[in-house]
Amino acid sequence: MTAAIAFHHYPDFDVVHREFIRVVCAADLMAHLAELKELEPGLVASLKEEGKIPVELSHAEVEEIFHGLMAEISESQAYLSI
């Protein structure tokens, strides 16, 4: 867990825990995308080109995860009345 937190901005740095670090890095990316509330056209393609999507996900998969995350956030906000 410590390696995943320490290296989540450098997903290829620690070879021993690489897969776990890449998952945390992807979760961090989704958290930052969620702050935008909507995906801008071309953003996912740009992130893929820059190598900022640390796991092998297609453009459609990233968008699907994003929309699912936004739905869960919305449901949680409604439940918590925030």
C-alpha positions as CSV (number, residue, x, y, z in Angstrom):
1,M,0.0,0.0,0.0
2,T,2.8,2.4,0.9
3,A,4.5,1.8,-2.5
4,A,1.2,2.4,-4.3
5,I,0.8,5.8,-2.6
6,A,4.4,6.8,-2.9
7,F,4.8,6.0,-6.5
8,H,1.3,6.6,-8.0
9,H,2.6,9.5,-10.0
10,Y,5.4,7.3,-11.3
11,P,3.7,4.0,-12.2
12,D,6.6,2.4,-13.9
13,F,9.2,3.1,-11.2
14,D,8.7,0.3,-8.7
15,V,8.8,-3.0,-10.5
16,V,7.8,-5.1,-7.5
17,H,4.4,-3.5,-6.9
18,R,3.9,-2.2,-10.5
19,E,0.4,-3.5,-11.1
20,F,-0.9,-2.2,-7.8
21,I,0.7,1.2,-8.3
22,R,-0.8,1.4,-11.8
23,V,-4.3,0.7,-10.4
24,V,-3.9,3.5,-7.8
25,C,-2.5,5.8,-10.5
26,A,-5.6,5.1,-12.6
27,A,-7.9,5.8,-9.6
28,D,-6.0,9.1,-9.1
29,L,-6.6,10.0,-12.8
30,M,-10.3,9.2,-12.4
31,A,-10.5,11.4,-9.3
32,H,-9.0,14.3,-11.2
33,L,-11.3,13.8,-14.1
34,A,-14.3,13.7,-11.8
35,E,-13.3,17.2,-10.7
36,L,-14.1,18.3,-14.2
37,K,-17.6,17.0,-14.0
38,E,-17.6,16.4,-17.8
39,L,-15.1,15.0,-20.2
40,E,-14.0,17.5,-22.8
41,P,-13.9,16.2,-26.4
42,G,-10.4,14.9,-27.2
43,L,-9.3,14.8,-23.5
44,V,-9.0,11.0,-23.2
45,A,-7.2,10.7,-26.5
46,S,-4.8,13.4,-25.4
47,L,-4.2,11.7,-22.1
48,K,-3.6,8.4,-23.9
49,E,-1.1,10.0,-26.3
50,E,0.8,11.5,-23.4
51,G,0.9,8.2,-21.6
52,K,-1.1,9.5,-18.6
53,I,-3.5,6.5,-18.6
54,P,-1.4,3.9,-16.8
55,V,-3.5,0.9,-17.6
56,E,-4.5,-0.7,-20.9
57,L,-8.0,0.8,-21.2
58,S,-9.6,1.9,-24.5
59,H,-11.1,5.3,-25.0
60,A,-14.6,3.9,-24.6
61,E,-13.6,2.0,-21.4
62,V,-12.2,5.2,-19.8
63,E,-15.4,7.1,-20.7
64,E,-17.6,4.3,-19.3
65,I,-15.6,4.2,-16.0
66,F,-15.9,8.0,-15.9
67,H,-19.6,8.1,-16.4
68,G,-20.1,5.3,-13.9
69,L,-18.0,7.2,-11.4
70,M,-20.0,10.4,-11.9
71,A,-23.3,8.5,-11.4
72,E,-22.0,7.0,-8.2
73,I,-20.9,10.4,-7.0
74,S,-24.3,11.9,-7.8
75,E,-26.1,9.1,-6.0
76,S,-23.8,9.5,-2.9
77,Q,-24.4,13.3,-2.9
78,A,-28.2,12.8,-3.1
79,Y,-28.1,10.2,-0.3
80,L,-25.9,12.4,1.9
81,S,-27.9,15.6,0.9
82,I,-24.8,17.4,-0.1
